Amino acid sequence: MSLPKEPRSWQKPNFLISTDKSLLSIPAINHAFSLDIIYWTHPVPDNIMQGIVENSFCFGLYEITTTNPDTNSTNGQQCESFQKEYLKQIGFARLVGDMITFAYLTDLYVLPGYQGLGLGGWMIDCIGELLGEMPYLRWAMLRTSMEKSRDAYVKRLGMAVLKSGDIEDGPVMMGVKGKKGGP
């Protein structure tokens, strides 16, 4: 009825996506948030980032750095377990919301050295797979300011740009930027 309680994983040669929060690296996420390419946010103290992770449904994207003898792969779709020391975190995304009727996708990134390999699209596909399993989902939303990203979300998640007009024309998207909000 909601996003899965047990971690899910997807594997390709040399790469892994997992919702297992124990694999996430708080320092790696904060380092990525310090990069200019991740323009929408900034690093926060590690204890704050840990709280963000704990209160979100997270996807980690990893390069598999060596063969893990305990790994059971099933044809690139699911894998049973990975040990953190065999992984280098190279991407991240998180969903926030009630995880039953509403999910907001945020903070999706792939480090610059790994862009252009189809990994961001693969992560979007994995997110879409889990969203598609939510029978009561009313809204999955996100905000982007990049045309390439918009096009990927339209193609891979079936999203559309929500036109905002006058309230007399119907619902409008609204928001307020927090004191520490990104640009």
PyMOL commands that set and color helices and strands:
alter all, ss='L'
color gray80, all
select helices_A, chain A and resi 21-23+26-33+46-54+84-86+112-114+119-132+147-157+167-169
alter helices_A, ss='H'
color red, helices_A
select strands_A, chain A and resi 9-12+15-18+57-64+73-74+78-79+87-96+102-110+139-142
alter strands_A, ss='S'
color yellow, strands_A
deselect
rebuild
show_as cartoon
